[in-house]
Amino acid sequence: MITVFASREGLVGKKTAIGWAIDTIVPFVALPSRHALRRAVLVRNPATGFQVEALVLDVGPWNINDDDYVFGNPQKRPQSETGVDMFGRKTNKAGIDLGEWIWHAIGMLDNGPVEWQFATTSL
């Protein structure tokens, strides 16, 4: 699993990159690669030990084509960690966004580190 800074997706009622209306029920995350869409991932909060499976239903945070990080070897880091995204915007250095259900299921209290990897099964 790779450890990265996670932020809360929020945006309930808005649409994701695939047109899905964000709710508080579906376990989903956003990764910065369109090639990751609809894939299953495991997400773990190292502070609580809670781990859940989620679907990648959105692209982000910050970037949309950070394939080197998403599909690279475990030493690849999210480009957003530099503090500036690929479009020149200031970032919060997050490498994954968590939907509301995931956020609560793994016991997140604030933006912080999580571990993730692609799942070998699908939801």
N, CA, C and O of each residue as an XYZ file, in Angstrom:
492
protein
N       0.847     -1.187      0.000
C       0.000      0.000      0.000
C       0.890      1.246      0.000
O       1.980      1.248      0.571
N       0.414      2.271     -0.633
C       1.129      3.537     -0.662
C       0.458      4.491      0.334
O      -0.769      4.550      0.414
N       1.255      5.222      1.076
C       0.728      6.189      2.030
C       0.771      7.577      1.409
O       1.818      8.032      0.947
N      -0.379      8.244      1.402
C      -0.487      9.596      0.864
C      -1.406     10.420      1.752
O      -2.148      9.881      2.574
N      -1.345     11.719      1.576
C      -2.242     12.633      2.264
C      -3.605     12.547      1.593
O      -3.699     12.586      0.367
N      -4.664     12.431      2.395
C      -6.023     12.327      1.864
C      -6.831     13.542      2.278
O      -6.644     14.095      3.362
N      -7.733     13.946      1.396
C      -8.680     15.002      1.723
C     -10.087     14.477      1.497
O     -10.296     13.463      0.831
N     -11.038     15.187      2.064
C     -12.442     14.808      1.970
C     -13.024     15.361      0.675
O     -12.871     16.544      0.373
N     -13.687     14.502     -0.081
C     -14.275     14.932     -1.347
C     -15.366     15.971     -1.124
O     -15.395     17.001     -1.797
N     -16.266     15.700     -0.174
C     -17.383     16.630      0.014
C     -18.230     16.669     -1.247
O     -18.467     15.632     -1.866
N     -18.679     17.834     -1.627
C     -19.400     18.065     -2.884
C     -20.642     17.194     -3.058
O     -21.016     16.873     -4.186
N     -21.288     16.807     -1.952
C     -22.499     15.991     -2.045
C     -23.517     16.705     -2.936
O     -23.789     17.893     -2.765
N     -24.069     15.958     -3.884
C     -25.023     16.493     -4.834
C     -24.394     16.923     -6.159
O     -25.098     17.071     -7.158
N     -23.092     17.120     -6.173
C     -22.389     17.477     -7.410
C     -22.115     16.207     -8.216
O     -22.327     15.100     -7.721
N     -21.649     16.361     -9.442
C     -21.360     15.225    -10.327
C     -19.873     14.911    -10.343
O     -19.034     15.808    -10.261
N     -19.555     13.615    -10.450
C     -18.172     13.186    -10.589
C     -17.789     13.181    -12.066
O     -18.595     13.526    -12.929
N     -16.561     12.789    -12.339
C     -16.048     12.741    -13.713
C     -16.845     11.793    -14.612
O     -16.867     11.968    -15.831
N     -17.492     10.800    -14.022
C     -18.289      9.866    -14.832
C     -19.768     10.229    -14.827
O     -20.585      9.502    -15.393
N     -20.123     11.352    -14.192
C     -21.507     11.799    -14.176
C     -22.330     11.281    -13.025
O     -23.541     11.501    -12.990
N     -21.712     10.601    -12.083
C     -22.427     10.069    -10.927
C     -22.673     11.187     -9.926
O     -21.771     11.975     -9.641
N     -23.879     11.263     -9.394
C     -24.223     12.277     -8.393
C     -23.699     11.827     -7.029
O     -24.093     10.777     -6.523
N     -22.820     12.616     -6.444
C     -22.180     12.276     -5.175
C     -23.215     12.214     -4.058
O     -24.032     13.121     -3.894
N     -23.164     11.116     -3.286
C     -24.041     10.955     -2.134
C     -23.210     10.540     -0.925
O     -21.980     10.532     -0.984
N     -23.875     10.198      0.155
C     -23.170      9.793      1.380
C     -23.210      8.282      1.592
O     -22.828      7.794      2.655
N     -23.668      7.544      0.588
C     -23.880      6.102      0.742
C     -22.857      5.266     -0.014
O     -22.366      4.269      0.515
N     -22.533      5.648     -1.224
C     -21.649      4.849     -2.076
C     -20.188      5.036     -1.644
O     -19.717      6.166     -1.506
N     -19.477      3.923     -1.433
C     -18.056      4.016     -1.052
C     -17.184      4.309     -2.269
O     -16.912      3.422     -3.079
N     -16.746      5.570     -2.388
C     -15.955      5.937     -3.552
C     -14.787      6.832     -3.158
O     -14.760      7.435     -2.086
N     -13.824      6.890     -4.073
C     -12.672      7.781     -3.932
C     -12.405      8.434     -5.278
O     -12.973      8.051     -6.301
N     -11.529      9.425     -5.253
C     -11.030     10.048     -6.475
C      -9.524      9.870     -6.506
O      -8.836     10.119     -5.515
N      -9.019      9.438     -7.650
C      -7.578      9.360     -7.904
C      -7.271     10.195     -9.137
O      -8.126     10.324    -10.014
N      -6.075     10.764     -9.229
C      -5.758     11.676    -10.332
C      -5.355     10.992    -11.640
O      -4.295     11.272    -12.200
N      -6.216     10.095    -12.116
C      -5.996      9.446    -13.403
C      -7.330      8.936    -13.931
O      -8.046      8.214    -13.237
N      -7.657      9.312    -15.153
C      -8.896      8.819    -15.771
C      -8.840      7.301    -15.982
O      -9.880      6.645    -16.043
N      -7.646      6.753    -16.092
C      -7.496      5.310    -16.307
C      -7.856      4.491    -15.066
O      -8.023      3.275    -15.158
N      -7.974      5.139    -13.921
C      -8.329      4.429    -12.690
C      -9.832      4.349    -12.475
O     -10.290      3.619    -11.596
N     -10.606      5.089    -13.262
C     -12.058      5.116    -13.072
C     -12.664      3.722    -13.113
O     -12.300      2.886    -13.939
N     -13.598      3.496    -12.200
C     -14.377      2.262    -12.055
C     -13.557      1.083    -11.517
O     -14.044     -0.047    -11.492
N     -12.337      1.336    -11.094
C     -11.527      0.272    -10.496
C     -11.745      0.263     -8.995
O     -12.081      1.286     -8.399
N     -11.553     -0.894     -8.393
C     -11.700     -1.031     -6.939
C     -10.359     -0.806     -6.250
O      -9.313     -1.223     -6.747
N     -10.406     -0.150     -5.117
C      -9.217      0.089     -4.304
C      -9.510     -0.264     -2.852
O     -10.655     -0.233     -2.403
N      -8.449     -0.599     -2.135
C      -8.526     -0.737     -0.683
C      -7.978      0.552     -0.099
O      -6.956      1.063     -0.556
N      -8.659      1.076      0.910
C      -8.224      2.296      1.584
C      -8.158      2.000      3.068
O      -9.101      1.452      3.641
N      -7.039      2.362      3.697
C      -6.823      2.076      5.112
C      -6.363      3.336      5.834
O      -5.519      4.085      5.341
N      -6.935      3.550      7.006
C      -6.499      4.639      7.870
C      -5.474      4.055      8.839
O      -5.849      3.262      9.703
N      -4.199      4.416      8.730
C      -3.196      3.834      9.615
C      -3.396      4.214     11.086
O      -2.924      3.505     11.976
N      -4.085      5.315     11.344
C      -4.318      5.741     12.729
C      -5.341      4.852     13.433
O      -5.241      4.625     14.639
N      -6.330      4.344     12.677
C      -7.378      3.516     13.289
C      -7.250      2.044     12.937
O      -7.769      1.186     13.651
N      -6.557      1.743     11.831
C      -6.467      0.376     11.342
C      -7.676     -0.037     10.519
O      -7.702     -1.146      9.986
N      -8.684      0.832     10.400
C      -9.882      0.509      9.631
C      -9.558      0.538      8.143
O      -8.887      1.445      7.651
N     -10.054     -0.480      7.439
C      -9.805     -0.617      6.007
C     -11.104     -0.959      5.305
O     -11.882     -1.774      5.801
N     -11.349     -0.342      4.147
C     -12.551     -0.619      3.361
C     -12.194     -0.658      1.882
O     -11.134     -0.193      1.463
N     -13.096     -1.217      1.118
C     -12.945     -1.248     -0.325
C     -13.835     -0.166     -0.928
O     -14.941      0.080     -0.444
N     -13.352      0.472     -1.974
C     -14.094      1.560     -2.612
C     -13.922      1.491     -4.121
O     -13.045      0.793     -4.629
N     -14.767      2.221     -4.822
C     -14.635      2.370     -6.267
C     -14.080      3.749     -6.579
O     -14.389      4.726     -5.896
N     -13.261      3.819     -7.616
C     -12.780      5.109     -8.098
C     -13.856      5.639     -9.041
O     -14.023      5.144    -10.156
N     -14.583      6.654     -8.575
C     -15.676      7.221     -9.367
C     -15.439      8.668     -9.748
O     -16.295      9.297    -10.368
N     -14.276      9.203     -9.379
C     -13.971     10.584     -9.730
C     -12.480     10.715    -10.008
O     -11.677      9.872     -9.610
N     -12.135     11.779    -10.692
C     -10.744     12.055    -11.030
C     -10.281     13.261    -10.221
O     -10.936     14.303    -10.215
N      -9.169     13.116     -9.554
C      -8.612     14.174     -8.717
C      -7.959     13.525     -7.518
O      -7.822     12.302     -7.526
N      -7.565     14.204     -6.541
C      -7.643     15.647     -6.419
C      -6.569     16.354     -7.248
O      -5.498     15.810     -7.519
N      -6.883     17.531     -7.622
C      -5.979     18.465     -8.281
C      -5.635     18.099     -9.715
O      -5.802     18.934    -10.605
N      -5.179     16.928     -9.969
C      -4.710     16.557    -11.297
C      -5.640     15.537    -11.935
O      -6.441     14.897    -11.253
N      -5.527     15.395    -13.238
C      -6.377     14.445    -13.955
C      -5.572     13.405    -14.724
O      -6.143     12.456    -15.261
N      -4.265     13.571    -14.785
C      -3.458     12.611    -15.554
C      -2.118     12.331    -14.881
O      -1.065     12.391    -15.516
N      -2.174     12.030    -13.605
C      -0.963     11.700    -12.852
C      -0.777     10.174    -12.839
O      -0.724      9.542    -11.784
N      -0.680      9.611    -14.048
C      -0.558      8.162    -14.184
C       0.718      7.619    -13.555
O       0.727      6.491    -13.062
N       1.787      8.396    -13.564
C       3.035      7.929    -12.953
C       2.831      7.585    -11.491
O       3.363      6.585    -11.009
N       2.065      8.403    -10.778
C       1.777      8.118     -9.368
C       0.770      6.978     -9.232
O       1.012      6.026     -8.490
N      -0.344      7.066     -9.935
C      -1.420      6.083     -9.748
C      -1.000      4.687    -10.184
O      -1.329      3.707     -9.515
N      -0.281      4.582    -11.293
C       0.085      3.270    -11.817
C       1.577      2.982    -11.760
O       2.017      1.911    -12.178
N       2.359      3.927    -11.246
C       3.806      3.751    -11.165
C       4.195      2.807    -10.043
O       3.339      2.221     -9.381
N       5.463      2.672     -9.842
C       5.917      1.826     -8.745
C       5.640      2.542     -7.428
O       5.355      3.740     -7.437
N       5.716      1.844     -6.298
C       5.360      2.448     -5.008
C       6.193      3.668     -4.608
O       5.801      4.401     -3.700
N       7.319      3.900     -5.259
C       8.136      5.064     -4.929
C       7.635      6.342     -5.621
O       8.060      7.439     -5.259
N       6.754      6.218     -6.594
C       6.205      7.395     -7.261
C       5.293      8.134     -6.295
O       4.512      7.515     -5.573
N       5.392      9.431     -6.283
C       4.611     10.259     -5.387
C       3.610     11.086     -6.184
O       3.850     11.380     -7.355
N       2.486     11.468     -5.566
C       1.526     12.321     -6.267
C       2.164     13.654     -6.649
O       2.853     14.269     -5.835
N       1.943     14.095     -7.862
C       2.493     15.357     -8.317
C       1.993     16.496     -7.434
O       2.710     17.478     -7.239
N       0.776     16.385     -6.894
C       0.200     17.435     -6.052
C       0.989     17.666     -4.767
O       0.851     18.718     -4.142
N       1.818     16.694     -4.361
C       2.631     16.867     -3.152
C       3.656     17.995     -3.298
O       4.208     18.459     -2.300
N       3.912     18.434     -4.517
C       4.850     19.538     -4.710
C       4.263     20.853     -4.216
O       4.995     21.825     -4.032
N       2.958     20.895     -4.001
C       2.292     22.107     -3.551
C       1.640     22.893     -4.665
O       0.911     23.854     -4.418
N       1.910     22.473     -5.922
C       1.317     23.114     -7.098
C       0.891     22.005     -8.053
O       1.661     21.082     -8.319
N      -0.340     22.094     -8.570
C      -0.794     21.044     -9.480
C      -0.271     21.277    -10.893
O       0.471     22.228    -11.144
N      -0.667     20.398    -11.815
C      -0.190     20.474    -13.194
C      -0.719     21.697    -13.937
O      -0.278     21.995    -15.047
N      -1.668     22.403    -13.321
C      -2.250     23.599    -13.925
C      -1.750     24.872    -13.239
O      -2.185     25.970    -13.585
N      -0.838     24.733    -12.266
C      -0.286     25.878    -11.565
C      -1.059     26.322    -10.342
O      -0.709     27.329     -9.726
N      -2.113     25.588     -9.972
C      -2.893     25.947     -8.790
C      -2.209     25.430     -7.525
O      -1.576     24.375     -7.553
N      -2.329     26.159     -6.427
C      -1.800     25.714     -5.142
C      -2.652     24.546     -4.647
O      -3.880     24.606     -4.699
N      -1.994     23.475     -4.164
C      -2.710     22.287     -3.702
C      -2.628     22.158     -2.184
O      -1.881     22.875     -1.518
N      -3.417     21.226     -1.657
C      -3.291     20.863     -0.243
C      -2.421     19.610     -0.101
O      -2.349     19.011      0.972
N      -1.765     19.225     -1.191
C      -0.834     18.103     -1.269
C      -1.487     16.729     -1.183
O      -0.796     15.736     -0.952
N      -2.817     16.649     -1.366
C      -3.529     15.373     -1.298
C      -3.295     14.534     -2.546
O      -3.235     15.058     -3.658
N      -3.163     13.220     -2.349
C      -2.998     12.280     -3.441
C      -4.224     11.420     -3.667
O      -4.253     10.599     -4.584
N      -5.257     11.609     -2.819
C      -6.517     10.874     -2.951
C      -7.601     11.697     -2.254
O      -7.352     12.325     -1.225
N      -8.798     11.684     -2.825
C      -9.972     12.274     -2.179
C     -10.868     11.127     -1.730
O     -11.034     10.141     -2.448
N     -11.441     11.259     -0.545
C     -12.314     10.230      0.010
C     -13.752     10.716      0.022
O     -14.037     11.827      0.470
N     -14.667      9.872     -0.477
C     -16.090     10.165     -0.381
C     -16.542     10.086      1.069
O     -15.837      9.551      1.925
N     -17.728     10.628      1.332
C     -18.247     10.704      2.699
C     -18.306      9.347      3.393
O     -17.913      9.229      4.554
N     -18.792      8.324      2.697
C     -18.926      7.015      3.319
C     -17.568      6.471      3.730
O     -17.409      5.965      4.841
N     -16.590      6.572      2.841
C     -15.237      6.095      3.139
C     -14.658      6.885      4.304
O     -14.097      6.311      5.237
N     -14.796      8.204      4.244
C     -14.280      9.098      5.289
C     -14.711      8.609      6.670
O     -13.885      8.464      7.571
N     -16.009      8.357      6.826
C     -16.544      7.933      8.125
C     -16.179      6.480      8.444
O     -15.877      6.155      9.592
N     -16.206      5.611      7.437
C     -15.956      4.184      7.670
C     -14.553      3.910      8.189
O     -14.357      2.985      8.977
N     -13.568      4.707      7.758
C     -12.202      4.463      8.230
C     -11.813      5.376      9.383
O     -10.666      5.367      9.830
N     -12.767      6.163      9.862
C     -12.540      6.955     11.066
C     -11.675      8.190     10.870
O     -10.903      8.554     11.758
N     -11.794      8.835      9.722
C     -11.039     10.075      9.504
C     -11.674     11.200     10.306
O     -12.897     11.334     10.344
N     -10.834     12.008     10.950
C     -11.306     13.170     11.699
C     -10.932     14.475     11.015
O     -11.562     15.509     11.239
N      -9.907     14.419     10.185
C      -9.424     15.575      9.445
C      -8.618     15.048      8.263
O      -8.323     13.854      8.198
N      -8.265     15.915      7.343
C      -7.385     15.504      6.257
C      -6.112     14.942      6.869
O      -5.602     15.485      7.849
N      -5.599     13.869      6.306
C      -4.404     13.248      6.854
C      -3.999     12.031      6.061
O      -4.563     11.760      5.001
N      -3.020     11.289      6.565
C      -2.503     10.146      5.813
C      -3.457      8.964      5.757
O      -4.126      8.629      6.734
N      -3.500      8.346      4.587
C      -4.172      7.062      4.396
C      -3.262      6.201      3.535
O      -2.326      6.694      2.906
N      -3.551      4.921      3.520
C      -2.852      3.984      2.649
C      -3.865      3.468      1.639
O      -5.032      3.265      1.973
N      -3.422      3.255      0.403
C      -4.331      2.700     -0.593
C      -3.564      1.811     -1.562
O      -2.348      1.923     -1.716
N      -4.310      0.928     -2.207
C      -3.798      0.091     -3.293
C      -4.980     -0.405     -4.098
O      -6.108     -0.427     -3.606
N      -4.727     -0.803     -5.338
C      -5.789     -1.392     -6.132
C      -6.166     -2.724     -5.514
O      -5.300     -3.480     -5.073
N      -7.449     -3.007     -5.484
C      -7.963     -4.254     -4.912
C      -7.837     -5.380     -5.943
O      -7.856     -5.146     -7.152
N      -7.711     -6.582     -5.440
C      -7.624     -7.738     -6.329
C      -9.009     -8.286     -6.641
O      -9.164     -9.114     -7.539
N     -10.011     -7.831     -5.909
C     -11.401     -8.205     -6.170
C     -12.142     -6.942     -6.578
O     -11.578     -5.849     -6.526
N     -13.393     -7.076     -6.981
C     -14.183     -5.887     -7.271
C     -15.432     -5.905     -6.407
O     -15.880     -6.956     -5.950
N     -15.974     -4.739     -6.197
C     -17.175     -4.598     -5.363
C     -18.374     -5.247     -6.004
O     -19.466     -5.221     -5.437
